[in-house]
Structures are given as structure tokens and as C-alpha cells.
């Protein structure tokens, strides 16, 4: 029995739904609204597969009740490539550097990476490892993930107008 009406802005779309008090944000996003980017992993905040951006902060959506997010802006990994045709520089870097394998953890790592690069545009490998410590990946061994974040850092914020070389 749903007892709370909430509104979320998810990837730019306003969504209204009724949820029970105990509904986790990850379940509201996936089960009620159909956003499959955040994956359900441990449901205890340890694996990071459910990481989304909540009002600009990377959070594990299994640790947030949907009612707590009422009125908030939520971004999933699906919002990274705005045009839908081209990959976001972070996504492209993960593809090129083989920073993903099965892909289950990837959406959460992408969202964590986005916040890291927003806050630290040129992170060291140690800063990358520290930022990603809450994201568990059982496939990659993390070396390629760190390489992908480094590559993404070189590209984020350098669109065609900004990356023109001085001649």
C-alpha cells in the first residue's frame, strides 16, 4: 500500500509516483519508473552498483528512501550521453580503456567518476582509487578502470571549441 506521493526529476523528466515509506530510491527508480541504470547489488551500501547523482552528489540509492528524495533531481548513467547518439567522454574512455567487462558495476562507477571529475578535474591515480573505493567490481581488477578515469579526466570539459590548439 503506497502512502506517500513524491515527485522526482529523473534525467530531466519530472516523475510523480506513490511509494511506501520503506521504498528505497533504487527500487523506485527501477521498479516503479523503469530507469534501469542503477543496479541492485548488495542493498547495504557496500557495492556501489546503485550509485546515482542526487542533487549533484553521487549517492548509493539503496541507502536513500524514495520519500527522502522527494523534490530532488536524480541523474542516472543514462543521462551522461545527452544526445543519445554519442557517448559522453567518461563513457567513451571506459569503452576505449576496457574499464568495464560485465557492466553490472559500470553505471555506479560512471556516476562516481562524474562527481570526482567535477570536483577534481585532474585527479592523481591515488585520488581516483580513493574516490572509487565504494564501488566493487569483480571483473576488471580496477587497473583499467583507473586508466579510464585518467583518460576521461583528459577529455571532460574539452569540447571542440575548448580543445583547439594554439598555432
C-alpha positions as CSV (number, residue, x, y, z in Angstrom):
1,X,0.0,0.0,0.0
2,X,1.6,3.3,-1.2
3,X,1.2,6.1,1.3
4,X,3.4,8.9,0.0
5,X,3.1,10.8,-3.2
6,X,6.5,12.0,-4.3
7,X,7.9,13.9,-7.3
8,X,11.4,13.3,-8.7
9,X,13.2,14.9,-11.7
10,X,15.0,11.9,-13.2
11,X,17.4,12.6,-16.1
12,X,15.5,15.9,-16.8
13,X,12.0,14.3,-16.7
14,X,9.6,15.1,-13.9
15,X,8.2,11.9,-12.5
16,X,5.4,11.6,-9.9
17,X,4.7,8.3,-8.1
18,X,3.2,6.9,-4.9
19,X,5.6,4.9,-2.7
20,X,5.6,3.1,0.6
21,X,7.6,4.7,3.4
22,X,10.1,1.9,3.2
23,X,10.7,2.0,-0.6
24,X,14.4,2.5,-1.4
25,X,15.2,5.1,-4.1
26,X,16.9,2.4,-6.2
27,X,13.6,0.4,-6.3
28,X,11.5,3.5,-7.0
29,X,13.8,4.2,-10.0
30,X,14.0,0.7,-11.4
31,X,10.7,-0.9,-10.4
32,X,8.3,2.0,-10.4
33,X,9.8,4.3,-13.1
34,X,11.7,1.9,-15.3
35,X,15.2,3.5,-15.1
36,X,17.5,0.5,-15.2
37,X,20.8,2.3,-14.9
38,X,21.2,1.9,-11.2
39,X,21.6,-1.8,-10.5
40,X,20.6,-3.5,-7.3
41,X,23.6,-5.2,-5.8
42,X,24.1,-5.6,-2.1
43,X,21.3,-3.3,-0.9
44,X,23.5,-2.3,2.0
45,X,25.6,0.5,0.5
46,X,28.8,-1.6,0.1
47,X,29.0,-2.3,-3.6
48,X,28.1,1.0,-5.3
49,X,26.2,-0.6,-8.3
50,X,23.2,1.6,-7.5
51,X,25.1,4.9,-7.4
52,X,23.2,7.9,-8.9
53,X,23.6,11.6,-8.7
54,X,21.1,13.1,-6.2
55,X,21.0,16.8,-6.3
56,X,24.6,16.8,-7.6
57,X,26.1,14.3,-5.2
58,X,27.0,10.7,-6.0
59,X,25.0,8.6,-3.6
60,X,24.2,4.9,-3.3
61,X,20.5,4.8,-4.0
62,X,20.0,1.7,-1.8
63,X,20.8,3.9,1.2
64,X,18.2,6.5,0.4
65,X,14.5,6.2,0.9
66,X,12.4,7.4,-2.0
67,X,10.5,9.7,0.3
68,X,13.8,11.4,1.3
69,X,14.4,12.2,-2.3
70,X,11.1,13.9,-2.9
71,X,11.6,17.0,-4.9
72,X,15.1,16.1,-5.8
73,X,16.9,15.9,-9.1
74,X,18.2,12.4,-9.9
75,X,20.6,11.6,-12.7
76,X,21.5,8.1,-13.7
77,X,24.2,6.9,-16.0
78,X,21.6,7.1,-18.8
79,X,21.8,10.9,-18.6
80,X,25.5,11.1,-19.4
81,X,25.1,10.9,-23.2
82,X,22.5,13.7,-23.6
83,X,22.1,13.3,-27.4
84,X,21.7,9.5,-27.1
85,X,23.9,9.1,-30.2
86,X,27.4,9.9,-28.9
87,X,29.0,8.6,-25.8
88,X,29.9,11.0,-23.0
89,X,33.7,11.4,-22.7
90,X,33.5,9.3,-19.5
91,X,31.7,6.5,-21.2
92,X,34.0,6.7,-24.3
93,X,37.0,6.5,-22.0
94,X,35.7,3.4,-20.2
95,X,35.0,1.7,-23.6
96,X,38.4,2.6,-25.0
97,X,40.4,1.6,-21.9
98,X,38.5,-1.6,-21.3
99,X,37.3,-0.2,-18.0
100,X,34.3,-2.5,-17.9
101,X,33.6,-6.1,-18.5
102,X,30.2,-7.5,-17.5
103,X,28.9,-3.9,-16.9
104,X,27.0,-4.5,-13.7
105,X,29.0,-2.1,-11.7
106,X,29.7,0.3,-14.5
107,X,26.7,2.7,-14.1
108,X,27.7,3.3,-10.5
109,X,31.3,3.8,-11.3
110,X,30.4,6.2,-14.1
111,X,28.4,8.4,-11.7
112,X,31.1,8.3,-9.1
113,X,33.6,9.3,-11.8
114,X,31.5,12.2,-12.9
115,X,31.4,13.6,-9.4
116,X,35.1,13.1,-9.0
117,X,35.9,14.9,-12.2
118,X,33.5,17.7,-11.3
119,X,35.4,18.2,-8.0
120,X,38.9,17.2,-9.1
121,X,39.4,17.8,-12.8
122,X,42.9,16.4,-12.9
123,X,43.0,13.6,-10.2
124,X,46.0,11.6,-9.4
125,X,45.8,7.8,-9.6
126,X,45.6,7.7,-5.8
127,X,42.7,10.2,-5.8
128,X,40.9,8.1,-8.4
129,X,41.4,4.9,-6.3
130,X,40.2,6.7,-3.2
131,X,37.1,8.1,-5.0
132,X,36.2,4.6,-6.3
133,X,36.7,2.7,-3.0
134,X,33.0,2.4,-2.6
135,X,32.4,0.7,-5.9
136,X,33.0,-3.0,-6.1
137,X,33.9,-4.6,-9.4
138,X,34.6,-8.3,-9.6
139,X,35.7,-8.4,-13.2
140,X,38.2,-5.7,-14.1
141,X,40.8,-5.7,-11.4
142,X,40.5,-1.9,-11.3
143,X,43.7,-1.2,-13.3
144,X,41.7,-0.4,-16.5
145,X,39.1,1.4,-14.5
146,X,41.7,3.8,-13.1
147,X,43.2,4.2,-16.6
148,X,39.7,5.0,-18.0
149,X,39.2,7.7,-15.3
150,X,42.5,9.2,-16.2
151,X,41.6,9.3,-19.9
152,X,38.2,10.7,-19.1
153,X,39.8,13.5,-17.0
154,X,41.9,14.5,-20.0
155,X,38.7,14.8,-22.1
156,X,35.9,16.1,-19.8
157,X,35.3,19.8,-20.4
158,X,37.4,19.9,-23.5
159,X,34.8,20.2,-26.3
160,X,35.7,21.2,-29.8
161,X,35.9,24.9,-29.0
162,X,37.9,24.4,-25.9
163,X,40.4,21.9,-27.2
164,X,41.6,23.9,-30.2
165,X,45.3,24.0,-30.3
166,X,47.2,27.3,-30.5
167,X,49.2,27.6,-33.7
